[in-house]
């Protein structure tokens, strides 16, 4: 056991870094769909506009490993690169707040996310290089990122999880439907960019080494696909992230129109609270359920959430339940999947294997999902700007990803046959 202690000053700096990193994203990403539906209301293909705007994040996620792998690992100190990217992102976010053309909005958001998405990996590696024990200390630092996302939602909604007033934006009502959300993110991004230059030095660790694009993208871990069970896991991971995109892109505007209005971002933050709770419970459930059942429960929770949205759109308590299911959806599937990948991958390919899972899920899967949700919304004629529009076509909109997730769950149940030694050992111990 590593008993080496961390420098308290460095730890506080890392906590603040992670908080600001996710505050910037959380203050606008949940409510961006509501804003876009308002700005482009009445335009043909409004759902496609929303879907393609959210797809800019996933397009950028595909390129992020190349930026980090080349610039951050070989050329520049990571804290310096982080600062420059956030200062550039600040200007792009302010530009986004002024745009009322859908094509220009797509390119501006894409430019911002190309700056932002690489910094998600940068803050992780900055932490890795400056803590005494990664396994012990990284979760403590990463927790502050979730707190930052939650606080961003509370700020833009000016409510404490939709229960109490939280007036921090004087003279502004329903900030989630206005461009102020991007301006707040831009201002904080400037502050964070400057702050990044004060972070502990994190020099490039691969300086002078050859660049392997295949390794950066995780493609050298494709040998894991020779394992039939891992191949099933990888394919189902990609497929289940198609319906996942519906949650991130459309839930905010849906529950806002149906029940919560300007308090939406605060209510949606309950999903991250749930994520924290279930994250702590993952070891408990994993020891008792095993990998297969954990992954299956996570997939089925997606289907259940969308069924609740589709069948009970006018019941605020049910909508909150659907939001709170985020903890099970995310932790049972993604966290368990990361642990499973670490278990089956040889030590020399573990990093690449994790990169490949990220590419399949938050990259390719979510990318396809964002375009599918746009197509499907326009196909059924959904008007997302009004409560009446969601009442008329919301059921059809949400049941499609519910059915899709259920089918993926059944395929996974029937084809994933990995022997779960951990669960078996636990059972024998009892």
Secondary structure as the mmCIF struct_conf table of DSSP 4:
data_model
#
loop_
_struct_conf.conf_type_id
_struct_conf.id
_struct_conf.beg_label_comp_id
_struct_conf.beg_label_asym_id
_struct_conf.beg_label_seq_id
_struct_conf.end_label_comp_id
_struct_conf.end_label_asym_id
_struct_conf.end_label_seq_id
HELX_LH_PP_P HELX_LH_PP_P1 UNK A 4 UNK A 7
HELX_RH_AL_P HELX_RH_AL_P1 UNK A 8 UNK A 29
TURN_TY1_P TURN_TY1_P1 UNK A 30 UNK A 31
HELX_RH_AL_P HELX_RH_AL_P2 UNK A 32 UNK A 39
TURN_TY1_P TURN_TY1_P2 UNK A 40 UNK A 42
TURN_TY1_P TURN_TY1_P3 UNK A 44 UNK A 45
HELX_RH_AL_P HELX_RH_AL_P3 UNK A 46 UNK A 67
HELX_RH_PI_P HELX_RH_PI_P1 UNK A 68 UNK A 72
HELX_RH_AL_P HELX_RH_AL_P4 UNK A 73 UNK A 74
TURN_TY1_P TURN_TY1_P4 UNK A 75 UNK A 75
BEND BEND1 UNK A 76 UNK A 76
HELX_RH_AL_P HELX_RH_AL_P5 UNK A 78 UNK A 96
TURN_TY1_P TURN_TY1_P5 UNK A 97 UNK A 98
HELX_RH_AL_P HELX_RH_AL_P6 UNK A 102 UNK A 130
BEND BEND2 UNK A 132 UNK A 132
HELX_RH_AL_P HELX_RH_AL_P7 UNK A 134 UNK A 157
TURN_TY1_P TURN_TY1_P6 UNK A 158 UNK A 158
STRN STRN1 UNK A 159 UNK A 160
TURN_TY1_P TURN_TY1_P7 UNK A 161 UNK A 163
STRN STRN2 UNK A 164 UNK A 165
BEND BEND3 UNK A 169 UNK A 169
TURN_TY1_P TURN_TY1_P8 UNK A 170 UNK A 171
HELX_RH_3T_P HELX_RH_3T_P1 UNK A 175 UNK A 177
BEND BEND4 UNK A 178 UNK A 178
TURN_TY1_P TURN_TY1_P9 UNK A 179 UNK A 179
HELX_RH_AL_P HELX_RH_AL_P8 UNK A 180 UNK A 196
TURN_TY1_P TURN_TY1_P10 UNK A 197 UNK A 198
BEND BEND5 UNK A 199 UNK A 199
HELX_LH_PP_P HELX_LH_PP_P2 UNK A 200 UNK A 201
TURN_TY1_P TURN_TY1_P11 UNK A 205 UNK A 208
BEND BEND6 UNK A 209 UNK A 209
HELX_LH_PP_P HELX_LH_PP_P3 UNK A 210 UNK A 211
HELX_RH_AL_P HELX_RH_AL_P9 UNK A 213 UNK A 216
TURN_TY1_P TURN_TY1_P12 UNK A 217 UNK A 218
HELX_RH_3T_P HELX_RH_3T_P2 UNK A 219 UNK A 226
BEND BEND7 UNK A 227 UNK A 227
HELX_RH_AL_P HELX_RH_AL_P10 UNK A 228 UNK A 255
HELX_RH_PI_P HELX_RH_PI_P2 UNK A 256 UNK A 260
HELX_RH_3T_P HELX_RH_3T_P3 UNK A 261 UNK A 263
HELX_RH_AL_P HELX_RH_AL_P11 UNK A 264 UNK A 268
TURN_TY1_P TURN_TY1_P13 UNK A 269 UNK A 269
HELX_RH_AL_P HELX_RH_AL_P12 UNK A 270 UNK A 311
TURN_TY1_P TURN_TY1_P14 UNK A 313 UNK A 314
HELX_RH_AL_P HELX_RH_AL_P13 UNK A 316 UNK A 324
TURN_TY1_P TURN_TY1_P15 UNK A 325 UNK A 325
HELX_RH_AL_P HELX_RH_AL_P14 UNK A 326 UNK A 330
HELX_RH_PI_P HELX_RH_PI_P3 UNK A 331 UNK A 335
HELX_RH_AL_P HELX_RH_AL_P15 UNK A 336 UNK A 344
BEND BEND8 UNK A 345 UNK A 345
HELX_RH_3T_P HELX_RH_3T_P4 UNK A 347 UNK A 349
HELX_RH_AL_P HELX_RH_AL_P16 UNK A 350 UNK A 358
HELX_RH_PI_P HELX_RH_PI_P4 UNK A 359 UNK A 365
HELX_RH_AL_P HELX_RH_AL_P17 UNK A 366 UNK A 379
TURN_TY1_P TURN_TY1_P16 UNK A 380 UNK A 381
TURN_TY1_P TURN_TY1_P17 UNK A 384 UNK A 385
BEND BEND9 UNK A 386 UNK A 386
HELX_RH_AL_P HELX_RH_AL_P18 UNK A 387 UNK A 415
HELX_RH_AL_P HELX_RH_AL_P19 UNK A 421 UNK A 429
#
